[in-house]
Amino acid sequence: MEQRALAAQSPNTGAVMRGSWRRKSRNQLGRSDWLDVVEAALWCFWHSDTLRDGEALLGVLLGADIRICIVYGMLAGAFYLADQDELHNPLVTN
């Protein structure tokens, strides 16, 4: 789906796509719908430098919302672990 069409469906979707999470404080993050969850996970990723720092933010600042943890885990895992040897050398050999 084209970005403009997606953003037109909801003003909040457009705001998140434009990076609204970068300008928010922790207290401004919501938890009610899927877009709030994505925004909180992006905020956590943006405000941390390592996978471990992001996990600390999740635990201390955002509480135990499992939905945010799952989205953050997928995002941060793809970013921080993409160059790990395990991904390039699978355990199964010919």
HELIX and SHEET records of a PDB file:
HELIX    1   1 GLN A    3  GLN A    9  1                                   7    
HELIX    2   2 PRO A   11  MET A   17  1                                   7    
HELIX    3   3 SER A   20  ARG A   23  1                                   4    
HELIX    4   4 ARG A   26  GLN A   28  5                                   3    
HELIX    5   5 TRP A   34  TRP A   46  1                                  13    
HELIX    6   6 LEU A   51  VAL A   60  1                                  10    
HELIX    7   7 ILE A   66  TYR A   80  1                                  15    
HELIX    8   8 ASP A   85  HIS A   88  1                                   4    
END                                                                             
